[in-house]
Amino acid sequence: MTYQALLDTILELIHWYSTVRRKNTQPVNRELYQAVWKEYDPDALLVRESLIEHVWSLPIIATAIFPYIDDDAVDLGDTLTMLAIHDIWELEVWDEIWFTKQENKEEASAALWFLHPMYHSFYMDVERQKTSTWKFAKSIDKIAPEFLDILCDPQITIARYQQHMNISSDEIVPLKLSHKRKYMERNPYMLWFFEYVCKHCAQQLQWIE
């Protein structure tokens, strides 16, 4: 499968499950929409996913990419478990945009409080950040927003980065590459595909300049 075919498959999968009107969204995103367009429309693409929508999308992306990474050290079942639980702490501790986020020691304690003990070992693998499975899961977590940016109108993507980061449209993709590339470097396929997706994002942003 070519990079473009894989990208098209993932976008199609996400699109299929994103056409139903969302029942709830993160408050910060409602505020962002109102700051840019003044009126809140729950169907607007700028209104981003809730936590459950984010967690749901990751297994879809992981199972689409997994057949191509050619890595026997990665356990897909454990990957899906890690992706399902890795952000549960956000129910208690508020999250922020990843590019400006600082380490928060409350995250681990909140996660372990919410999680059944049967999941604690999986979460501790997430915290240790050592295993091949965790590294694949992390790369999926980091690449997932790129697909949503491609699905969104470029003006919405630009508005979101301007609101949170105060950067211009030509700075968005270099920021993605500089902050996320390290999470893809362990696996050649993930790195090549990530760079391909970023190139697609850059082309999309250029279309409105």
N, C-alpha and C positions, 0 to 999 in steps of 0.2 A: 504494500500500500504506500502510495506517495505521501509526502508531507501534506500536500493540499487535500488529498482524499481523506486523510486522518483528521485534519482540521475541519473539513466539511462535515464529517461524521459526528464529531463532538459538538459542533455548533447546532447540527440538526437535532441531536439528542437533547441538548439543553433547551432548544427552542420548543420542542414538543411538550416538555413538561413545564414550560413557563408561560403558556398562553392563557391559563386560567387566572382570573383576577385574584391578586393576593389579598389575604384577609388581614395581614398585619405587616408592619415594616418597622425598622429601627427608627426611633425618634430623630436621631441626628440626620437621617436622610430626608425626613419631612421638612426639617429646618433648612437643609441645604436647598431643597427644591424651592421653598418659599423665598429664600434669599436670592435666588437667581431669576425665578419666573413669577414670584409674588403670589401665585395661587397654587394651592395643593391639589393635585390630581392623582389619585391612587393608582391610576393606570399608566402614569408617565414612566418612561424608561429610567429617568434619573432616580426614581425611588428604588433604592437597592434592595437586595434580598434580606430577609430575616435570617436569624441564626440557623433555624432549621432548614431553610432553603439553601444556605451555604453548605451546611453539613451534608445535605442530600446530594448536592451536585458533585461532590468530590468522588464518591464511589463510581458514578457514571463516567467521569473523566478517567479515573484510575483503571477501570476495567477496559476502557477503550484503548488506552496506551500500553497497558501491561504486556500484551502479546508481542510487542516490538522491542522491549528493552533488553531481552536476551540475558537475563540475570537470574541464575538459579539461587542466589543468596536472598532474593526477595520473596517473601511469603505473601501472596495476594490476600489470603484470608486475614492474616494479622494486619496487613496494610489497611484493609477496610475497617477493621475494628479500631485501629488507631485514628483513622479519619473520622469515625463516628463519634469519638469521645474527646478528641484533642482540644476542642474549643468550648467544652461544657462549662468551664469556669466563667465564661461570658455571661452566664445567667446571674452571677453574683458580682463580678468585677467588670466594669465597663471597658470596652475595647476602644481602640482608636486606629486611625489609618496606619498601616504597617510602616510606611517610610519614616514616620516621626515617632514611632512607638519606642518607649524605654522599657527596660526590664522591670517587671512587676512581680515581686515575691509572693503576692497574695494569690496569684493564679493557681499555683500547684496545690495550696491548701484548700482553696475553694473547689478545685476539680476533685480532689480526693474525698471531700465532704459529700459532694453530690453523687459520686460514682459508687456503685456496688463494689465490695472488695474483690469480686472476681475480675474486675477491670483494672485494678490498681497496678498490676504488673505491666499491663499494656501502657498505662499512662506514665509509669516510671521510665519505660523505654522512650517515650516521647520526651520526657525531661532529660534523659541522659544523652540523647541525640547521637548514639553511637552505631546502632545496627544498620545493616543495609536496608532492611524493611523500613525503618524510620526514615532514612534518607530518601527513599522513593516516596513515602507518604508526604514528606515535607516538600518535595519538588512538586507534587500534585497540588498541595495547598497553595504554593506560590504561583503556579502557572494558571490556576483556575480563574483568577480575576481578568486575565488577558482575554479569555473567551467572552466574558461578559462585556468587556470594553469593545470588542469587535461587533457584538450584537447590538450595542447601543449606537445611537446617532453620535457621530464624532463631536458635535457641539456639546452633547451632554458629558462625554468623557473629558473634554477640555474644561468645561465649567466645573466639574468635580475636582480636577487637579488644581485649577486656579483657586477654588475655594479653600481647599485643604493645604495646598503647598505653595500657592502664589507663584506658579511657574507658567511659562508660555507653552504653546502646543509643541514646539520643536524640542522642548526639554523633557517631554513625557517619556518617550521611548528610551533615550539615554539613561534616565532615572531607573526605569525598569531593568535595563541591562546591568547597570552598575550594582544594583541592590539584590537582584535575584539570580544572576548568572552563577554564583557560587553554589547555589542549591541544585543546579543542574549538572555540574561538572563531573560528578561521580560516574554518570552513565552517558556514553557518547550519544546515544539516540535522544535522550532527554535534552541534552545540550543543543544538538542540531535542530530538534523540533522547536525548542524554546526560541532559538534565534530566528527560525522561520516564522513563528507566530508573531514575534516582535517586529519583524520586517513587514508582515501583513498589517499590523497595527499602525506602523509608521506610514505606510501607503494610504491607509484609510484616513489618517489625520491630515495628510497632505491634500486630499481631495477637496477639502473645504477652505484651503488657504487661498 
